[in-house]
Amino acid sequence: MRVDSGLGVRHEDDTPVVLTIGNFDGVHLGHLALLEAVEVEASSRNAQSALLTFDPHPRCVLDPAHCPQSLTTVGEKREVLAAARLGRLVVLPFTREVSTWGAEQFCDMLREAFDLHALVVGHDFALGHKRQGDIAFLREYGERHGFPVRVVGEVRVGSEVVSSSRVRSLLGDGDVASAAALLGRPYFMDAVVEHGEEVGRHLGFPTANLSIAAEKCLPTPGVYAMWVRVEGAWHRAATNVGYRPTFGGDRLTVEAFLLDFSGDLYGREVRAVFVERLREERAYASVEELVAQIGLDVEHVRAALSRAAPPSL
């Protein structure tokens, strides 16, 4: 997959593209339906599938108080898109200047950057300042400049409309299984193992402290059954997302106890995959009571993950 930053001016030898546009946060089933439509259209036109996305999320620039946490970092998004066979990814740095582009200007710039043979968008898509470039505008613009606009409808899983905001809501409830159903894969995060206070080690359950990107959306605090990938090998893990209330903690941490693993994890890059929320996080009256509960958590993880194969992520 070719990856570019910003909208440049296309060259004469650039491959024709069928383009879609959006944040694609999470790359959920709705996004995958768009990508499938792009791929079909591109194949029929002997063109390359392409996506224009934004970083950061436009709301983080225009309304920072309501900046949504990211379901996928840029790196995670890039990997999922490559697995979906996207041909070209263009990441446009979103700024206040970009937010002032009118619909006509935005589309003119797209034509300068791409040999555009078709545009594929979602049913509620719009671009440009104040969302002036709605589907009616895009179709009229496409007719003027010789490319069709294809619209893909909403995707549902059961009664649920698939959306990034709905996935965030489910994670906020700790319902990682339902979030996975909308994503089409388990929810995951890439992290680096950092040094912590070694509380778990003193309790007999040495944990890997996962350094998570600041913008990454974490599920609600609690204990989770997870798979953690270390250098290509998957390991079961009992993971606490929370504040360690038994010890008066006040900083959100993600601490994974890898079952049946020995070795030094510090500084290693890992992938942590949420499978099931086992319980809420709570304070215990004594360290002994906490240790007993962690022992039960480990057994529950074994039981939960005995029913699931390691993910193909």
Secondary structure, 3 states (H helix, E strand, C coil): CEEEECCCCCCCCCCCEEEEECCCCCCCHHHHHHHHHHHHHHHHCCCEEEEEEEECCHHHHHCHHHCCCECCCHHHHHHHHHHCCCCEEEEEECCHHHHCCCHHHHHHHHHHHCCEEEEEEECCCCECHHHCECHHHHHHHHHHHCCCEEEECCCEECCEECCHHHHHHHHHCCCHHHHHHHHCCCCEEEEEEECCCCHHHHHCCCCEEEECCCCECCCCCEEEEEEEEECCEEEEEEEEEECCHHHCCCCCEEEEEECCCCCCCCCCEEEEEEEEEEECCCCCCCHHHHHHHHHHHHHHHHHHHHCCCCCCC
